[in-house]
Amino acid sequence: MSIRKLVLITGLSIFGSGCASINNQSPLEHWKTFNPASMILSDHIRPDQTMAVFLREENAFNGPAVNIFLEGEYLTSLQPGGYKMLPVCANPTQMSAAFTQSELDYSKVRQKTQVYDLPEGKIQYFKLVEDANQSIKIQPLTEAQAQQILPTVREQTHTLPRVEKNKVCAKPVYVNVPVQTVLKKYTLQANTLFAYAKSGPNDMLKKGREEVKTIADQIINEQSQVSHISVLGYTDPVGTEAFNQQLSLRRAETVRNLLTMYGVARQNISVEGRGEQDLVVSDCQSRYAKDKLAREQCDLSNRRVEIITYGIKAE
């Protein structure tokens, strides 16, 4: 065998053994999607921060991971059964969320924000919910509501947030500026708006449509004073919390759409489903435990849609 062939064979042997040794090595990176052992503690934050905790229940809705943005910055891609926590500045904070989609324009997602005023030195919980248009909304939770969900979720750790964790929080400066004030509050009873347990436009009753038309006419007559309109849906406590939240949201959206049809500018209207929060009467079940008809009559005031108009005045 010539020297040239011997060198070539030897070189190939070394190359082959090198590849084998590389292939036998353990992976250079290890990724964990969930960390089941973490604890959520408020003493892990500064006095000027909030520990913001975002929860996605395992079977709340179908779909891929949900991307969450705070002040336009990426926080996480939340999967079913996961939660993400991060200390953030205790200021009014813009939040947005959307399903992961390759064709989605995330610059527009960042513009569709909800604003929440975060408390200083406390934990604030939020959960992801799906509205009637299959869009994702961020819903604040009380401590008690969150504690019911936390045992079923795990901390998600497989993505790196772009939200700055140790950001220096600017102190708010208070000056005399025009502020919003409530101009009028209209309360519509659900039993005059919709058929029982219904929420769509085809489920609206004639009397309910007439009431919404009257309110729309008043808003249009006063539109020079009105800066913003909130439509809030509420239910009674009968049924599951998740069902009631979705029912109240769908009813609020239907009323918003009807106001728009009657001439009120859509861009000035926000909607929110509050479910069984803020009950007008909270003891119907205990007062009429054995009388279903009386209990339903008692709960009528809880099943409602509120339309609130806001205006600007200098203070």
C-alpha positions in Angstrom: 0.0 0.0 0.0 1.4 3.4 -0.9 2.1 6.0 1.7 -0.5 8.3 0.2 -3.3 5.7 0.6 -2.2 4.9 4.1 -2.4 8.6 5.2 -5.9 8.9 3.6 -7.2 5.8 5.3 -5.8 6.9 8.7 -7.4 10.3 8.3 -10.8 8.9 7.6 -10.5 6.6 10.6 -9.7 9.5 12.9 -12.6 11.5 11.4 -15.0 8.6 11.9 -14.0 8.0 15.5 -14.3 11.8 16.1 -17.9 11.8 14.8 -18.8 8.8 16.9 -17.4 10.4 20.1 -19.4 13.6 19.4 -22.6 11.6 18.7 -22.2 9.7 22.0 -22.0 12.9 24.0 -25.0 14.1 26.0 -27.0 17.1 24.6 -25.4 20.5 25.1 -28.7 22.1 26.1 -31.6 20.8 28.3 -35.0 22.4 28.0 -37.7 22.1 30.7 -41.2 23.3 29.8 -42.5 23.3 33.4 -41.2 23.7 36.9 -43.6 22.1 39.3 -41.9 23.2 42.6 -41.9 27.0 42.4 -43.7 29.2 45.0 -45.4 32.5 44.4 -44.4 34.9 47.2 -44.9 38.7 47.5 -41.7 39.0 49.5 -39.7 38.3 46.3 -40.6 41.8 45.0 -39.7 45.4 45.8 -42.3 47.7 47.4 -42.7 49.5 44.0 -43.4 46.2 42.2 -46.3 43.8 41.6 -45.8 40.1 41.2 -47.9 39.5 38.1 -49.0 35.9 37.7 -50.7 34.7 34.5 -52.6 31.4 34.5 -54.0 29.2 31.7 -56.2 26.4 33.0 -55.7 22.9 31.4 -59.1 22.6 29.7 -60.3 26.3 29.6 -60.2 26.5 25.8 -58.5 24.7 22.8 -55.7 26.1 20.8 -51.9 26.5 20.6 -49.7 28.4 23.1 -50.9 32.0 23.9 -48.3 34.8 23.6 -48.6 37.4 26.3 -47.2 41.0 26.0 -46.7 43.6 28.7 -46.2 47.1 27.5 -45.6 45.6 24.1 -42.7 43.4 25.3 -42.9 39.6 25.0 -43.5 37.8 28.3 -44.2 34.1 27.5 -46.1 31.6 25.3 -48.5 30.0 27.8 -49.5 26.4 27.3 -52.5 24.6 28.8 -51.9 23.9 32.5 -49.1 26.5 32.8 -48.5 29.8 34.6 -45.9 32.5 34.3 -45.0 35.0 37.0 -42.7 38.0 36.9 -42.2 41.1 39.1 -43.2 44.2 37.2 -43.6 47.9 38.0 -46.7 48.7 40.0 -48.1 51.1 37.4 -51.0 51.1 35.0 -49.8 48.4 32.5 -50.8 47.6 29.0 -51.4 43.9 28.4 -52.3 41.9 25.3 -52.5 38.2 24.3 -53.0 36.1 21.2 -52.7 32.5 20.0 -49.3 31.6 18.4 -49.8 31.8 14.6 -47.1 32.1 11.9 -49.1 34.5 9.8 -50.2 36.8 12.7 -49.1 40.4 12.7 -47.8 40.8 16.3 -47.4 44.5 15.9 -51.2 44.7 15.7 -51.6 42.3 18.7 -49.5 44.7 20.8 -51.8 47.5 20.0 -55.0 45.7 21.1 -54.3 46.2 24.8 -56.1 46.0 28.1 -54.9 48.3 30.8 -54.7 47.3 34.5 -53.5 49.4 37.4 -51.1 47.0 39.3 -51.0 47.3 43.1 -47.7 48.0 45.0 -46.0 45.2 46.9 -48.7 42.6 46.2 -49.4 39.6 44.0 -51.9 40.2 41.1 -53.3 37.1 39.4 -54.7 37.0 35.9 -56.2 34.1 33.8 -56.6 33.7 30.1 -60.1 33.4 28.7 -61.5 33.0 25.2 -64.3 35.4 24.1 -67.1 34.8 21.6 -64.8 35.8 18.7 -62.2 33.2 19.8 -59.9 36.0 20.8 -57.9 35.8 24.0 -58.6 38.1 26.9 -56.7 38.7 30.1 -59.0 38.6 33.2 -58.0 39.7 36.7 -58.6 37.2 39.5 -59.1 37.6 43.2 -56.8 35.8 45.6 -59.5 33.3 46.4 -60.2 32.6 42.7 -56.6 32.1 42.0 -56.1 29.7 44.9 -58.7 27.4 43.3 -56.7 27.2 40.1 -53.1 27.2 41.3 -53.0 23.5 42.4 -53.8 22.5 38.8 -51.1 24.5 37.0 -47.3 24.5 36.9 -44.8 27.3 36.3 -43.7 27.5 32.7 -40.0 28.1 32.1 -39.1 27.1 28.6 -39.1 30.7 27.1 -37.1 33.8 27.9 -39.2 36.9 28.6 -38.2 40.2 27.0 -39.9 42.1 29.8 -37.2 43.6 32.0 -37.3 41.9 35.4 -35.3 44.4 37.5 -36.4 47.6 35.8 -36.2 50.8 37.8 -39.8 51.9 38.3 -40.5 55.5 37.7 -42.5 57.3 40.4 -45.8 58.6 39.0 -46.1 62.4 38.9 -49.6 63.8 39.8 -50.7 66.9 38.1 -54.1 68.6 37.5 -55.2 67.2 34.1 -58.6 66.4 32.6 -59.9 63.1 34.0 -62.7 60.8 33.2 -65.9 60.9 35.2 -69.1 58.9 35.0 -71.8 60.8 33.2 -74.6 58.2 33.2 -75.1 54.6 34.2 -77.8 52.6 32.5 -78.8 49.2 34.0 -80.6 46.7 31.7 -82.1 43.6 33.3 -81.1 40.4 31.5 -84.6 39.0 31.6 -85.9 42.0 29.4 -82.8 41.7 27.1 -82.5 38.0 26.4 -84.3 34.7 26.5 -83.2 32.7 29.5 -79.5 31.7 29.4 -79.1 33.2 25.9 -76.8 35.9 24.6 -76.8 36.2 20.8 -78.4 38.9 18.7 -81.2 36.5 17.6 -81.9 35.8 21.3 -82.7 39.5 22.1 -86.3 40.3 23.2 -88.2 43.2 21.6 -88.3 45.2 24.8 -84.6 44.8 25.2 -83.9 46.1 21.7 -86.2 49.1 22.4 -84.3 49.9 25.6 -80.9 49.7 23.9 -82.3 52.0 21.1 -83.4 54.6 23.6 -80.0 54.6 25.3 -78.2 54.8 22.0 -80.3 57.9 21.0 -79.4 59.6 24.3 -75.7 58.8 23.9 -75.7 60.2 20.3 -77.5 63.4 21.6 -74.8 63.8 24.2 -71.8 62.6 22.1 -70.0 65.9 22.4 -69.6 65.2 26.2 -69.0 61.5 26.0 -65.4 60.3 25.7 -65.8 56.6 26.3 -68.5 53.9 26.9 -68.2 50.7 28.9 -70.6 47.8 28.5 -70.4 45.4 31.4 -72.1 42.0 31.6 -73.1 40.3 34.9 -74.8 37.0 35.8 -76.2 35.4 39.0 -74.0 32.8 40.9 -75.9 29.8 39.5 -73.7 27.5 37.4 -70.0 27.4 37.0 -67.8 30.5 37.2 -66.4 29.9 33.7 -69.8 29.5 32.1 -71.1 32.7 33.8 -68.0 34.7 32.7 -68.5 33.7 29.1 -72.2 34.3 29.2 -71.8 37.8 30.6 -69.1 38.6 28.0 -71.2 37.4 25.1 -74.2 39.5 26.4 -72.1 42.6 26.7 -70.7 42.1 23.2 -74.2 41.7 21.8 -75.4 44.9 23.4 -72.2 46.7 22.2 -73.0 45.5 18.6 -76.6 46.8 18.9 -75.4 50.2 20.1 -73.1 50.3 17.1 -76.0 49.4 14.8 -78.0 52.3 16.2 -75.3 54.8 15.4 -72.9 54.9 18.4 -69.2 54.9 17.4 -67.8 51.4 17.9 -64.2 52.6 18.7 -65.5 54.4 21.8 -67.1 51.3 23.4 -65.3 48.7 25.5 -66.8 45.5 26.7 -66.2 43.3 29.7 -67.8 40.2 31.1 -67.7 40.1 34.9 -69.7 37.0 35.4 -70.9 36.5 39.0 -68.7 39.3 40.4 -70.3 42.3 42.1 -73.6 40.7 43.0 -76.4 43.2 43.7 -78.0 40.6 46.0 -75.6 37.9 47.4 -77.8 35.8 49.7 -80.6 34.5 47.4 -79.4 30.9 47.7 -79.4 31.0 51.5 -82.7 32.9 51.8 -84.6 30.7 49.4 -82.7 27.4 49.4 -86.0 25.4 49.1 -87.9 27.8 46.9 -86.6 27.8 43.3 -89.0 30.4 42.0 -88.4 32.8 44.8 -84.6 32.3 44.4 -84.8 33.0 40.6 -86.9 36.2 41.3 -84.3 37.3 43.9 -81.5 36.8 41.4 -83.1 38.9 38.7 -81.2 42.0 39.7 -77.9 40.2 39.5 -78.5 39.2 35.8 -77.9 42.5 34.1 -75.9 44.5 31.5 -74.6 48.0 32.5 -73.9 50.7 30.0 -71.7 53.5 31.6 -70.8 56.7 29.8 -67.7 58.7 30.7 -66.9 62.3 30.0 -63.9 64.6 30.6 -63.8 67.3 33.2 -60.8 69.3 34.6 -59.9 68.8 38.2 
